[in-house]
Structures are given as structure tokens and as C-alpha cells.
């Protein structure tokens, strides 16, 4: 589950070699502190450690005795306030705690030869242990992996509490058994905890990186390859990661694009926890994927939400008498985007341009007749905005040309139709869309976390979204 947290923050997965990433993200010291707290909370709730049996022998006046600790397991693991996570160059994360608490429970057995002298259950609490783990983020076989390069636990027996040992044991046996717990068992902390860390990173976190994030769902029918684009970079209190940023429709991850990848600008001075810059490469692939999924077309039902004026063959016949051949019948129209539109990002706004077809269909007693098809070069301009937890947009300009493509009702008076459509778009469609877009769309909760307190800035060729992270890691 810690892998899910890292995935949410950095969307790390399969790596590909390339010149420039489509997206890059940067987290500051507040983000690292947030990560530390989230990881600590998760580990304290779900940690599990398996200890090997511990044995030691001591001589007492009446003979030689073996003291065994068996079935030792973790009751609780805490880190306290003296814990932090740091980023070190070139790509290392360091977790350090001087207040690690380990509570254990198990059984003890005292034997002499083949005879068991005494047995029972015990518990022990060790406080203020030192723990440090250095984890390198690197690339192996084109996959991001987190490798613990150094890990150590220095157990502290001072102030440790051991309970459950039979009070009727001789003082010598009690002293020896306590010594086995406070020294021999304590000395296994480093190997046990670090082995568990290596196993968890290899089995869960790295497996999550390699198998889950080459296809991050943007919406139900569009995914993004959010894999690492080159090695991550860490400097004191910051981490920066480049991502592939290629969007694709459905499960067609093999699709290739010819869009150029340009170097992304430097991050702004925003003080938010996490900053994300997306370039035009990612924007163009997103628009292409949306078009391939059929999500850029406007259906008659959607148009009816904005155009309340009834359109039928009678009203259309004032412009084109050929519609009279159908009597008085309903007419619907839809807008189909012929090719994936082009998108450009500038500091002044975002522009979409492409070829569209506008089809007028007559419902002739249940028979759908495509009576007229017009072609249009369409240019849509606007701005992208952000509020506390939503991202919205505003359309500022709609420009289009109009030409006839096919007709069953005679030649279209293109100039008159353009005036009619221009009025409908300006008076009905754009205001209704802006009302919807102004409210914005809440960014989804991912693995229990939300992106809040948002700031958005447009630059030539890129958009930057900054914000803070809130929430708790979902199990």
C-alpha cells in the first residue's frame, strides 16, 4: 500500500528512454513530511515482522541451561515524533527515526539437556531505538525500482520493559532470561526489520511500479502512460520526476504519435507541496485519445440541452425550401469532429482547432435521413482556471467557416446558415457551457488522497498545476 502512496504522488512505473518527458512533477519538504507521516501511520497500523527463534546458554552452579525465545512476533511498531524523511542527491530518500518503539510478544523456554525446566509467555517493549533506511530510486530493465542501499536498527535496551517471566524462577534464571531478551533478541532487530523492508519493496512496491501504472485511467475510456521518463532527481528537501505523459484510448498502449516532445520550462516559485507541469505533447495526445474514444463529438441529445428552439423541416425550409419535401418533421443536428483537433497552449490561453462536420437529420416517420452535411474549420479559444479543489475553463471565442459537403435538399445558403449557427452558438451554447465549465471539475480522490488549494498558470507551451495533498492512505 505504501507503493500506492508513492504512485499517487509520482505516478511511477515503467520507464522508457526519451529526450523530454511529457510531464514533470516536483515535491518540496512539506510533501516529504506528508509522505513520512502517511507512511508512518500506515506502517504503524499494518506492520508485521517475523523473528527467528533466539537461543543462548548460561552456566549456573547446578549445570548448563539453554534459554530459548520462540514464536516471537510484533505487537506494535511506533516511530514517535523524532522521525523525518529527506531527499539526498542524486536520487536517494532517507528515512530516519530516533524514537522507534518496538513491542514484542512470544514464548520462552528454559531447558537442561532434554528436560524443560520452565516455560511461559513474555512481552517486551523497547523504546527510543534508532532506525535509518537509505532507499535509492533507480531504473533496472526499464522499470523504476526502489532499492534499500543501507538499513540499520540500533536497538536500545535502556528503559526496556520485560513482563510475563515467571516470578517464581530463581534470580539467576530471571537475570539470564532477561539478558536474552534485552541483548540477544535486541540484536536481531536490524536484520529482521531490514529484511522485511527489502522484501516489502521487492514484493509490493516495485511490483506495483512495474505492473500498474503504464495505464493510469484518466477517464473510463482514456488512459495515460505515466511511467518514469529518465531517473528521478533528488536534492535536499526536494524530489523531481519526469513522466512519459502519453495518453491513449482504451487499452491501446502501443499507439505511437509523431508529436514532438519539447523541453519543459522550469517550475514556478509556488510554495505548494506538489507542482506539475504538462507540455503540449501530453495535451495533444490527450485530445487525440479523446477523439479516438468518440468523446469530442456532440450528439443531438447534448445539443438539445443548449438549443431550446424547436427545429423542424418547416423552420429549415425558410432557408432551404428543399426541406418541404418531407412535410413537417423533426430535424436534429450533431457535430462530428473529423480529425483529432490540434491544441496549443500559450500564456494568453488555450486554442483548439480542427475540422468538423455538422449533419442535419430528418426524422421522417422513424426513417433517419441525413438531408444536409456542412463542413467547418473550427477554432475554439479559452482559458483554464483553478479554485480550491476544482479545475475549470472558460470559452472566450468561437470562430468557424462553413461549406456544404452534401445535400438532399438543394444548395445550402451557407452565409445565412452561418449567421443562424453563429447566433445559436453565442446566445445559447457558449453561455451554457461556460456556466458548466465555470463550476469546474473536482480532481478525483486517488488512494485516499486529494489535491487541494490549487493554483494554475499558463505558459507558452505548458500548463503548471500546483497544490497541496490531503487525506489518509486507503488500505
N, C-alpha and C positions, 0 to 999 in steps of 0.2 A: 504494500500500500504506500510505503514511502516513495516507491517508483512512480506511483500515480501523482503524488505531490510534485515531484520533480518534473514529471511530464506536463502537469498543468502550468508550471512556471516557465518551462523552457521548451516544451514540446520536442523533446529529444528522441531521435530514433535512428533509422538507417542513414548512413552518410553517403554522399556522392561527391566526386571531385568536380569542382567547377570554379569559374573565375569569381563570380559575385553571387552572394545569397540574394534570394528574393525578399527575405525578411531578416532583420536582426533585432535582438532584444538585449536589454541591459537592466540588471538589478543592482540596487545600491545596498548600503549597510543595513537599512531598515528592512529590506526584503530578506537579507541573510538572517537577520534576527527573527523575522517572522517564520522563515523556514526552520530555524533552530527550534523555536517554540512549538511549531506544528509537529516536527519530528519527535521532539521530546515527549509531547503529550501522547503521540501515537505509540512510541516505544514503551512508555510507562504503562500504557493500558494493555498492550498486546505482546510484550516481550516474553520470550521463552528461551531458557538456557538449559542445556543438558550437561551435567557434570559427570566425569568419570569417578568411579569409586576411589577413595583415598585410604591408604593404609600406612601405618607406622608401627614400629616395635620399640618397646622400652623394657629395660631390666628393672625389676623390683626385687627386694630382698628374697622373696619366696619363689622367684622364677622370671621367665621371659614371657611377655604378653604382647599380643597383636591388637591394635586398635583400628577398627575399620569404620569408615563412613560410607554408607551405601544409599542408593536411590536419592541422592541429593538433587533437589530441584529449586527453581527460583520461585519465591513467594511474592517478591516485589522488587522493582528496579526504579530508582528515582535519580534525578540529576541535580535538583536544587537550583538556587539562583546563580551560583558561580559557574555558569556554563555559557559558552559562546561558540559561534561558527565564524570562520574568517576565510577570505579568499587570498591565495598567495600565487604569484606568478610562477610558471606561465599558465597553469591550469589545474590548480590544486585547491581543494576545500579542506579545511581543518576544523574538526570539532574537538573542543577541549572542555573538561569539567574538573573542578577540584572539590566538588561536593556530591560525587556519585554515591548513592546508597544502595546496598545490596542486601536483601533479606532472603535467607535460605532456610530450607527445612529438609529433613531426611531422617535416616535411622543410623544408630551406632551399634557396634558390636565389639565386645571385649572377649578375646579368646586366649586360651593357653593350650598349645598343642591342638588336639582335636576337640577340646571341650570349650563350650561357650560359657564364659563366666557371668556375663551380664549383657543385656541388650535393651534397647528402647528407642524413643524418638527424641530428636533435638531440633532446635531452631537457633539461628544466629543472625544478628544484624550488624553489618559493617557500614560505618558512616564515613563521609569525607574521604572517599577513595579518589585517586587521580586517574583520569581517563583521557587519552588523546588518540585520535584517528586521523590520518592523512589519506585523503581519497583523491586520486588523480583521474581527471576526465580526459579520456584519450580515445583514439579510433583504432579498432582492430578489425581487419577484414571488412572494412567499410561500414562498421557498426560502432556506435558510441558505447563505451563501457566505462564503468566506474570501478577503479581498482584501488583497494586499500594498500598503499605502499608502506605504511608504517602504522602500527597499532600497539598500544600498550596500556595495561591497567596496573597501577601500583596500589595494591591493597593496603588498607590502614587498619591494623588490629587495635590501635589505641581507642579506647572508648567503645569497643565492640561488646555486644551483649550476647551471651550464650545461655540458653534456657533449656529445660527439659531433661538434663542429665540427672540420673538417679541420685538423690541426696544421700542415700544410704551407702553409696560406694565409698571405699576408703579414700582418704585425702590424696594418696598417691595416684589412684586411678582417676580421680576427678581432675587433678592437675595435668596428667598426661593426656586425657581426653580433650580437655580444653586446649591444650597445646596443639593437638592435631587439627582442631577446628580453626584456631586463631593463626596458625602458621602454615601447616601443610595444605589445608583447604584454601586459605587465602592465596597461596602461591599458584593456585590453578586459575585464578580469576583472569589473568591476561590471556592465557591460551584458550580458555573457554569462551570468553566474550569476543575475542578477536576472530576465532574460528567461526563463531556464529555470525559475525559481521560479514566475513568473506563469503560464507555460504548464502547469506541473505542477498548480498549484492549480486552474486552469480546466479542464484536460482530465481529470484523475484525481480529485482530492479533491472538488471541487464537483459533478462529475458523480456521484460516489459518494453524496454527500449527497442529491442530487435524485432518484436512481433506486433506491436500495437499501434505505432504512430506513423507508419508510412502512409496511412489513410485516415487522417483525423476528420471526422464529419463536420462540415460547415453547416449544411442542412441535410435533409434526408437523402437528397439525390446528388449532392456535390461534396467531394472530399478534397483534402489538401495533403500533399506530401510535405510534412513538417519535419523532415529529417535534418540532422545537423549538416551544415554546409561548411566543412572545414573544422579544425579543432576549436573548442571553446577557448576563451582567454579570460584569465583571472588576474586582477591586480588587487592590492589591499582594499578591502571593503567593496569591491565591485566584481561582477561577473558579466561577460558579454558573449553572446552566442549568435551565430548565423544559421538561418534555416533555409531549406530548399524553397518553400513558398509556392510550389506548383499546385494549382487547383485542377481537378479533373472531374468529369461527370461519372456518376455511378461507381463502378469498380474498375474502370478503365485506366489503371495507373500507368499503363505502358504508353499512353498518348504522349507525343512529343510536340513541342512548339518551336517556332522559329523566332519568337520574340527575343530581342536582345536583353541581356542582363547588364544593367549599368551599376556602377559603384554607388552604394547608398551614402547619403550625406551623414555628417556627424550628428550625434544626438544633441538635443537642446539642453538647456540648463535646468529643465524642470526638476523639482525636488521630489517628485512622486517615486514610490518604491520601484515600479517597473515601467520601462519605456519600450515601445515597439515601433519600429519604422518599417513600412512596407513600400516597396518601389512599384513602378509601373509594370514590371514583369509579372508580379503577383496579381495586380489589378487586371491586367489583360487576360491572364489565364483564368481568373475568376469569371470575368464576363464571358469568355469562350465556353467555360463549363456550364454556366447558367443558360447560355444559348443552346448548347447541345442537349441540355436537360429539358428544353422547351419552356423555360421559366420566364423568358423575355417577351413572349407573345401575349397579346391582350385579347381575351375571349369576349364574345358578345355579352355574356353574363357580367363580366367585370366592367365593360363599357356601360352597361345599363345602370350600374351603381352611380355613375357620374353624369350620364346624359338622361335626364328625366323627360325630355321632349319625345313624344311618340314618333317614330319614323316608320312610314309605310310607303307603299308604292304611290299613293296619292300625293304625299308631300314630295317625294322624289321626282314625280312627274312634272312638277313646276320647273325643275332644272333639266330633266331629261324625259321628254314625252314618251319615249320607248317603254318606260315602266308601266304605262297604262294598259299594255297588253295582258298584264296579269290581274287586272281588276284592282280591288283594294285589298292588298295583302300585307302582312308584316314584313319589314325589312330589318335585318340585323347586319352589323358590320364588325369585323375584327381586324386587328393589326398583327401582322406576322413579320418578324424580323428575318430577313432573307439570309444574311450572313452575320457572323459574330461582330458586334459593333467594336469600333476602336475606342479606347479610353485614354485620355491624357489628364495628368494631374499638374496643376500649377498653383502658385501661391494665391492666385486670384480665384481659383475654383476648379471644379472637375467638369470635363466635357466628354460626352458620349456622342458618337456619330456613326451612322450606318444606313443601310438600305432597308426600307420597309415596304410591305405590300398591304394595302387596305382593300379588303374584299367586302362587297355588298351582296348579301344573300337574301333572296326572296323565298319566303315560306309559302309555297303555292299548294295549299291544301295538303300539307305534310311532305311535299316534294321540295327539297332544298335546291334552289337554282342559284348558282353563282353568276349573277347578272352583270356585275361590273367589278373589275380589279384595277386599282390605281397603284402606281409606283411612286415612292417618295424617298428622297435623300433627307434624312432626319438628323438634326443636331440638337442635343439636349445639354444645357449648361446649368450648373448649380453649385451649391456649397455643402460641405459636410460639417456637422456640428456635434458637440457632445455636451451632456449635462452630467449630473452626479453619477448616474449609473446607466445611462442610455446613450446611444449614438443615433443621430437623426440626419435629415438632409432638407434642403430647400431648393426647389426648381426656380431658377431666375430667368430662363429664356428657353423658348422652343422655336426653332427655325426649321422650315421644311420646304422642299419643292414638290411638285405634283405633276404626274404624267399618266396617261392612260396606257394600261398594259393589255387588257382585253375587255370586250363589251358585247353583251347580247341585247343592249337597249340603245344602240346608236352611239355616236361620238359624244364623249363627255365634255361639258363646258368646264374645262379644267380651272379657269380663272374663277368662275362662280363657286365651284366646289371648294376651292382653296379658301375663299372668303368664308364660306359656311363652316368648314372644318376649323379654320383659324379662330373663329368666334367661339365655337364649342370648346376648343382646347383652352383658350384664355379665360372664358367665363365659367366653365364647368369643371373641366378635367384638372387643370393646374391648381386652382384653389382647393379642390377636394383632396388632391394628392398632397399638397403642402400641409393641409391640416393633419393628415395621417402621418406624414413624414416628420412634422414638427414635434410630435409627441415622442418620436424616437422609438428605438427597439432596444429592449434590455438585453445586455450581453448574457449569455447562458451561464448558469452555475455549473462549474466543472469540478468533479470530485469533491464537492462541498465548499468550493471557494468562489468568491465573487470579485469582479474587477470594478472598483468603485472610485469616486472622487475623480472623475475622468477629465482630462484635458486633451484637446485635439488641435493639431496645427497642420496646415497645408504648406508644402514647399514645391518648388519646381521639380517634378519627377517623383515625389514621395509624399506620404502622409505619416505623421507621427501621432500615436495614441499613448498617453501616459496615465497612470492611475495607481491606486493602492489596492492591496489584496486583503480581503476579509474572509472570515469563515473558519471552519474546522474540517480537517481531513476526514472524508467519509470512508468508512471501512468497506 
